[in-house]
Amino acid sequence: MYALFEDAGKFFAGRILSEADASSQIELDSGKRVKVKAANILLKFDKPSPSELLTQAQAQAAEVELDLAWEFAPEAEFGFAEIAKDYFSANASLIEQAGMLVALFGAPHYFRRAGKGRFKKAPAEILQQALAAIEKKKQLQAQMDAWAAELVSGQCPQPIREQLYKILFRPDKNAPEYKAVVEASRQAQTAPLQLLQQAGAIASAYQFHWQRFLLDNFPKGTGFPALPVPQPPEDLPLASVQAYSIDDSQTTEIDDALSVTGLGSGQVTLGIHIAAPGLAIAPGSDLDKLGRQRLSTVYMPGYKITMLPDEVVQAYTLDAGRANPAVSLYVTYDEASLDVLEKTTRLERVPVAHNFRHDQLDHIVTEEHLAQDISQVQVENIPQSLKDVWNELSFLHKLAQHLKHQREVVRGKPENFSRPDYSFRLQGNGKNEPDGSETVHISTRKRGSPLDLIVAEAAIVANSSWGQMLADFGVPGIYRSQASMAPGVKVRMSTKAQPHAGMGVKCYTWATSPLRRYVDLVNQWQVIACARHGATAALAAPFKPKDADLFSIISNFEATYGAYNSYQAGMERFWTLKYLEQNGITEIDGALIRDDAAGGALVRADSLPLVVNVLGAQGMGRGARVRVKLGQVDLISLDIHGTVVARLDDPQDPSDDAPLDAEDDGDGAEVTAGPIAIAVDVNEADSPDNPTP
C-alpha cells in the first residue's frame, strides 16, 4: 500500500510500512523512512508506484482548466476529491484526483486552502484582481526579457538609460530596469558595468562621474531654495585701514584680506580681515541649516558647488571698492625684532582697496624683487595698485619668512615645497557647467611663492590666535591637531585645543574661510562671542562645552569633506587623462615613489599631476628617475598603466635621485583609480524580500 501526503508545502509519496492510530511510517523512493501524521495523508493507493503517481499527477494538473474548475466548485468548503468528481467524472481516477489536488494547490488565486486537502474558492472580485496582477507580472516579465535581450545584443533600452545611475549606485532591486540588467549580465556572462558600456548606456565618462557624485551627495540637486539675504549689524565701526586680498583669478568667495599700518614707526600692525557671514547668519536659521547640510564648497576643475547661495556670498565676500563686514585680528609687531607686542580682535567694516590675483602677479612679486625698491624692479606694466603696497608686501614677506622659521623650529624640520601646484583651465563650449568635451589646459605654479607664503602664514596666525583665544575664554571650538609627526600619526578634529605638530603651533582652528567651510562659520560664531563678551563669552556663545552638536558637526564634516576632496582629486585625474589624450602624450618622465612588491610600483610624473602604476621598476628604489611608456586610458575607472622603458639617472649615484616630499612615503601616493564599486549584484539570489515577478 502506498500513500500520498503533504509535508511543509510539498507532496510526497511512498510505501506504508506500518500504521498506528495517529501516524504511519512511510518509506520514500529514496529509501528514507519518515513518520507521517494520519491527518497529512491525502490518498492511499496500490498502484502506480509513488514516483509514477507524482509524475502523472503533475501532467494531469497542467491540463486542468482553472476557470472551469472554479465554476464547478461549490461556494462552501470542499475537498479535492469532490471537485475532481465534478470536474472529471463521478468515477474520477486516482491520477485525476491527485492531478486536481496538485492543480488546486498551485492556484491560490483561484482556491484558498482551508485545511489538508480542503479548499474554498476565491470570491469573484478577488479572483479578477489576482488575475489582472498575474497578467501584469507576465507583461512586466516579457518587458524585462526584451530589455535584457537588447542589452545582450549591444543596445541600451531608453528606460534603462534614464535610470542608469540609480541602477548602478542606488538601485531598487525590485525595479524591472535593475532586474533586466542583472539578467542580461547573467546571459552575456559580462560584468554589469562593462555590459552597459558596450551597450552605449554611458555616453559620457564625465557625466558618469558627475551624476554618480550628485546621486551620492546632492540627490535633490545643487540648486538653492529662495532665502532672504541677512544684513549685517548697522552699528559696525569703520576700520581705519586699506585692506587687500590675494587669491587666484577664479576665486569668487573672497574670505580673507590683509592690511599693514605703522611701517617706519617701530611698531607695525598686521590686520587679518575675515569675511563675517557669522555676524548675520543666525545659528539654527534656514541659511545655517543649508550650510550645515552642505558643509563645504565643492571644488573641481572648471566648476564648483558653493556652500552658500551666491547672493549671500556676494553680500559678504571681501570685494574691492566697498567696506565689508569682517572679523579682524590685529597683531602688532616690533618692527625690528618681529616680536609680538599685542593682539586684539574687532568686529568692524573693513574698506578693501584691491583684490589682487596671484596668478597675474607672481612673476612680479618674487623674492628677488621684494628685496628691491619698486622703482628698481625691471618688469613691464606693473599695476599702480601693486606699487602702492609694495613696501607693505616686502614687510609681509619678511614677517612670513620669520613666522615660518619659528614654526619649523617647533616642527623639528623644514617644510618641503619641492612639488608644484597645478591649475586646470577648461576651454570649450562656454557653458557654466562642464560636460567633458572641453579642452583642458594644465599649468604649474611653484609652491611657497612669496604671495603664497604671505597668505598662508597670515592664515596660520589667525587660526592659531583665535584657537588660543577660545581656549583662554573657555569657549569650545573645532580644532585640528596632530600629536606628532611620526609616521602614521594623522591630523584629527576635536573640540579641544591641542598642539598641531605638523603646523608647529600650540593649537589650530579653521576660522578663516567661513564662506566656504561650515566649521569655519561655527568657529566664527564662537570668536564673535569672545570679541563681544570677553570673560563671559562662554555664556553667550552658541555652542557650549561638550555640546553634542559640535561632535555631530565634526563627524559629518569629516565624512562629507573627505567625499568632496575625493571627487575633486578624481576629476583632476580625469582632466589629466583627457590632457594626455588631447595632446597625444604617450610617454612621461617621473620619479619612482613606491616599488614594493605588495603595493606595486608607482611613478609620479614630473610635469603633470599624475601617478601611474608601472611595470619594470624592480630593484630601482624610491627616487629613481625613469621614463614610462603609457598604456590605454580608461576614463571610467580613471586608470592608466605604464611600463618603464628607461632609467634617466645613474643607479650608482644617489645624488641625482628625485627629491621626495613627506607625502611620497607610499601611503600618500594614492592613485585615484581602480575598479568602480557598483550596487548591481548578479549573484544575488531571489528572496522573499526581493522576488522575481
DRENDRENVO-775554 format. One record per residue (C-alpha): z, y, x; residue in one letter. Coordinates in steps of 0.1 Angstrom, whole numbers, plus 2048, in hexadecimal, padded with zeros to 3 digits. Example, Ala and Ser with C-alpha at 12.3 -4.5 7.8 and 13.67 -1.06 7.14 Angstrom:
! residues 2
84E7D387Ba8477F5889s
***
This chain:
! residues 693
800800800m7F782380Cy804845803a7F7869804l812883809f8168A7811e82B8B482Fd82E8D883Ca80F8E3828g7F88C6834k7ED8A5826f7F4884837f7ED86082Da7FA83F83Bg80781C834r828818822i83F802837l85E804821s86B817802e88D8227F8a8998357DAd8948577E9a87C852806s86283B816s85983283Aq834837840i81E82E85Ee802847865l7E083D874d7ED84B895s808831895g82484A890k83E841876r84D85B860v86685D843k85886E824v86C879806k8608687E6a85A88A7D6a8418927F1n82B8737EAi80E87E7D5l7F985E7D3l7FD8397DAk7DF8237DFf7D38037EEd7B180E7FBk79E81E80Bp7B082382Cs7C5843830p7AC853848s78F84B831e7A1859813l7A887A824l78487D830t77587480Dq78E88B7FCa7848A9811q7608A280Aa76789F7E4q77C8BF7E5a75E8D27F3a74A8C97D4e7648D57BBv7588F57A9e7789097A9l76C92178Dd766903776l7878F2781a799912778w789912756e7938EE750f7B78F475Ba7D18F9740p7E691973Ee806905744a8108F5764e7FC8D576Cf7F98B9786g7DA8B379Bf7D489178Ba7D38A1769e7B88BB771i7A58A0785a7A288D765k7978AC751d77E8B676Cy76F894777f77787B75Bs79486A74Aa79184F764n790866783a7908517A2s7A98527BEl7908657D4i78A87E7B8e7AF8837B2q7B58887D7a79789F7DAg7A48B47BDm7C68B67CEl7B68C37EEv7A08DC7DAa7BD8EA7C6l7D38EC7E5f7B88FF7F8g7B19197DCa7D292D7D8p7BE94A7C9h7B49337ACy7D391D7A9f7F79247B3r80D9087BFr82A8FF7A7a8388E17BAg82D8C27CCk80A8BA7BDg80F8D37A1r7FD8F379Af7F9910782k7D992377Fk7D8948789a7D496376Ep7B096E769a7B7992775e7C8986795i7AC96D79Bl791988799q7A499E7B2q7A89817CAa7839777C7l77999B7CDa78F99C7ECa78097C7F9i75D9897F4e7669A9806k774994823k754980824k73F9A0826q7569AE840l75398E855q72E98F851a72E9B385Dq7449AB87Bm72D98E884d70F9A5882a7219BF898w72B9A48B1a7079988B3a6FA9BB8BAe7139C08D6l70999E8E5v6E49A98E4s6EC9C98F6g6EE9E28DAq70D9F48CDc7119F98A7p719A1D89Eq73BA1588Dp747A058AEi739A228C2r74DA3A8ACe76DA268B1q767A1E8D6l785A2F8E6y79DA248CAk790A008CEi795A018F4l7B6A128F6f7C8A168D5r7B99FA8BFp7C29EF89Cd7BE9CA8A3k7B79C387Fn79A9DB87Ea7779CB87Bp7699E0897e7849D38AFy77F9AF8A4k7599B28A8a75E9BD8CCv7769A08D3v75E9878C3e7409958D6a7539928F7s75B96E8EFr7389668E7q729978905a74596D91Cq746990929t7639A892Da7659C190Fp7619E0925l7439D1937q7349C5916l7379E8907l7289F8926q70A9E0924q7069E88FFa704A0D906g724A168F4a730A2B912i715A46915a72AA5C92Cs743A52947a752A75945y757A7291Fq766A50925f782A5E93Ah786A7E926w788A6C904q7A0A53912r7B7A6E91Ff7B6A818FEl7BDA618EBl7DCA5B900d7E9A7E903n7D9A948E8f7D1A7D8CBp7D1A9A8B3k7BAAB08C9g7C0ACC8E1t7BFAE98C9g7DDAFE8C1f7EBB0789Fp7EAB2B895a80AB3A8A1l814B5E8A5p818B6C8C8v83DB768CDp842B988DCq859B9E8FAp878BB48F6p870BD98F3e88DBE5908d882BD5929l884BEF946p865BF795Al866BEB97Ea85FC05999s847BEF9ACv822BE79AEq81EBC29AEa800BAC9B5y7F8B879AEs7E6B6F9C5i7D4B529B5d7B2B419B5d795B4F9A0s799B34985q7BEB3C97Dt7C4B4C95Bt7E9B44958e7F6B5D972i81BB54974d826B66994d821B879A6a830B979C5l83BBBA9D0s848BC89F0v85DBE89F3t86FBF9A0Fg857BF2A2Cl862C06A4Bg884C0EA3Ds897BF1A4Eg89DBDFA2Dq87FBD0A1Bv881BC29F7t86BBA69ECl865BA59C7g85BB839B8i850B89994h84BB6C97Ci83AB6F95Aa855B6E93Fa84BB5C91Fp86FB5191Eg879B74913l866B6F8F2a861B4A8EBi882B3E8DCa88FB1B8E2p889B078C3g86CB1D8B7s84AB108AEd83CB1B8D0l858B0A8E2d851AEA8CFk82DAED8D8l835AF28FDg84EAD58FCr834ABF8EEq819AC7908r832ACD925l817AD993Ds7F4AE7940t7DBACC948v7C4AD3965y7A3AC396Em783ACE97Fp772AE896Ag78AAE794Dy7AFAE9942k7C4AE4924i7DFAFF923t803AF891Am805B18904l7EBB288EEp7D3B40900d7E0B5E8EBe804B578F8v7F7B5391Cv7E3B7391Bq802B8690Da818B7B92Ay801B75947t805B8E964l7E4B9F95Fd7DCBBD975a7DDBE0965g7FBBDC94Er820BD8950a829BB4948n84ABA593Dp859B9295Ba877B82969v87AB9198Cs88DB859AAl892BA19C4y89CB959E7v8A5BB0A01t8A0BA7A25y8A9BB8A46d887BC3A52e88DBB9A76a8A1B99A73s894B8EA51l8B8B85A47d8BFB85A22v8D4BA3A17l8D4BA19F2e8C5B8E9D4k8C3B9A9B0t8B1B8F990t8A4BA7977r892BA5955l878BC1954e854BCB950r841BCA970v822BDE977p807BC8986v7EEBDB99Ba7D7BBE9A7h7CEB9A9A0n7C3B8E9C2f7AEB6E9C4r7B4B5C9E5h792B4A9E4d782B6C9E7q79BB79A02l7A4B5CA19d789B66A32h798B88A34i7BEB81A32v7C0B6AA51t7DDB67A69e7C8B78A84e7BFB95A6Dh7E3B9AA60l7EEBA0A84a7D7BBFA85q7D6BE0A73d7BEBDFA56i7A8BF9A67s7A2BE0A83q797BC3A6Dv772BBDA72q769BB0A50v750BBFA38e758BCAA15n77EBC9A17i78ABD39F4p79EBF39F3q7B9BE19DFs7BEBC99FCl7C0BE6A15k7DBBF69FFd7F2BD8A03v7E8BCDA26w809BD6A37n81CBC5A1Be808BA5A1Fl80EBA7A45s833BA9A3Ef832B8DA24l81FB76A3Ch839B7CA57k855B76A3El844B56A31a841B48A54q866B4FA5Ah870B3FA39l85AB20A40k86AB1DA63h88DB1EA54q884B03A3Cr874AEDA57e894AEFA6Bv8A7AE0A4Cv88BAC7A46r88DABBA6Ag867ABDA70k84BAD5A68p835AD3A4Ae813AC4A50n7F4AD5A42f7D9AC1A54s7C5AB9A34r7B2AD4A20p7B4ADC9FCd795AD69E7y787AEB9CCs76FADE9B1f755AF59A0r73FAE8984l71DAF797Eq708AEB960g705AEE93Bn71AB0D937g732AFD91Ek757B04920n75FADF921e74CACA93Ap738AAC92Fd732A9B950g70FAA7956s718AC596Be710ACA98Ft730AC99A3v737ADE9C2h755AD59D8i762AEE9F1s77FAECA0At79BB03A11r7B3B00A2Ek7D7AFAA22r7F1B12A2Fg7DBB31A30s7EEB52A31p7EAB59A0Cl7F4B36A03d812B38A19l81DB59A0Bi81CB4D9E7v82BB2B9EEa849B39A01e84FB539E7a850B389CCa868B239E1i87FB429E5v87FB489BFa883B249B5n89FB1D9CEs8B1B3E9C7s8B0B3A9A1w8BBB169A4g8D9B219B8q8E1B3D9A0m8E1B24983l8F9B0E996a910B2B99Fd913B3697Af918B1296Eg8F7B1395Av8E4AF295Ap8BFAF2965g8A4AD996Di8A4AD3993y88DAC09ABr8A0AAF9C7s899A979E4q8B7A869F5a8A5A82A16s882A7FA26m886A5BA2Ea869A45A23p86AA3C9FEg883A579F4v871A6A9D9k876A8B9C8v889A889A7r891A9F98Bm8B4AA597Es8CCABF970t8E1AC1990k8DCADA9ADa8D6AC29CAq8C4AC69ECp89EAC29EEh899AB3A11a873AB6A0Fg875ADBA07m892AE2A1Fg8A7AF5A05v8CAAF09F5k8BBAED9D2c89AAF29C1y88EAF899Et86DAFE98Ew86FB2197Ea850B3398At835B25973s843B2994Fp820B2E941l815B0D94Fr833AF5950r84DAF0936y86AAE994Ev863B0B95Dd866B1B93Bl887B08935v895B14957n889B3894Fq89EB3892Fw8BCB2E944q8B4B4895Fv8B1B63944i8D3B5A937a8E1B5E95Ac8D0B8095Ea8DDB8C93Cr900B7E93Bh90BB7895Fg92CB65960a92AB5C93Bt907B4F93Da912B2A938a91DB34914l8FCB4690Ca8E3B2F91Da8CDB1B905p8D5AFA917f8F9AF091Ek907AD9939p8FFAB5932k8E7ABF916d8D5AA090Ba8B6AB6905d8B3ABD92Al8B2A98932f899A92917s883AAE925i885AA0948i87BA7D93Ds85EA89927n852AA2941f851A8995De83DA70949a825A8A93Bt821A9D95By819A7D96Dg7FFA74954a7EFA96956y7EEA9597Cn7E0A7297Cs7C4A7E965y7BDA9C97Cq7BBA8599Aa7A4A6E987g78DA8A97Dm78CA989A0e782A759ACr768A74990f758A9499Bw75AA8A9C0t747A6A9B8l72EA7F9A4k72BA959C3y721A779D7l706A6D9BEe6F9A909B9q6F5A969DFn6EAA739E8g707A6DA00i708A49A0Ct71EA4CA2Ae73FA5FA32i754A64A51d779A61A4Dg79BA54A5Aa7AAA32A54l7CBA38A41i7D4A14A39r7C99F4A49d7E19D9A3Dd7D39B9A31a7E89B9A11a7DF9DCA05g7BC9DDA13g7AD9F7A2Aa7AAA1BA1El796A37A2Dv79AA5CA24r77BA70A27a77BA8EA3Fd769AA7A28s76EA9AA05l78DA929EFp784A6D9F1l797A4E9FBv782A2E9FDv78AA099FFn7779FBA1Dv76F9DBA2Fl76A9D7A54g7889EAA60a79D9CDA6Cq7B29D5A8Ag7A89FAA8Dm7CAA09A85g7D4A27A70r7C4A48A7Cg7A4A37A88a786A4CA81r769A39A71v747A3CA60r745A2BA3Ev726A20A2Bk72DA24A06l726A0B9EBg71DA119C7q730A2A9B2v741A1F992d749A3E97Dl75CA2A963i775A1A97Bs772A37993l76CA1E9AEd758A1D9CEi75BA069ECh74EA09A0Fg7489F7A2Ft751A05A52v731A07A66v73DA19A85a75DA25A96r75BA49AA0l779A4CAB8d783A3AAD7d798A1BACEp7AAA1EAF0q7B2A43AECd7CCA4BAD1p7C8A70AD7s7A7A72AC3d7B6A60AA5d7B6A75A85a7D7A86A7Dp7E7A78A5El7FEA8AA45d81EA7BA3Aa80CA75A19e7F5A5DA2Cd810A43A31d7FFA29A1Bg813A309FCd804A529F8g7E1A459FDa7DBA3D9D9e7B7A369CDv7B4A429A9t79DA259A0a79CA01996g79A9EC977p79E9FF957i7BB9F2942a7AF9EE91Ei7C09E18FFa7A59C88F4v7B29A48F8d79898A8F4v7B196E8FAn7C99798DFe7CC95E8C4a7CC96789Fd7EE969890s7FD96F86Ep801994878d7DE995886n7C997E86Fp7A397A871t79598484Fp
***
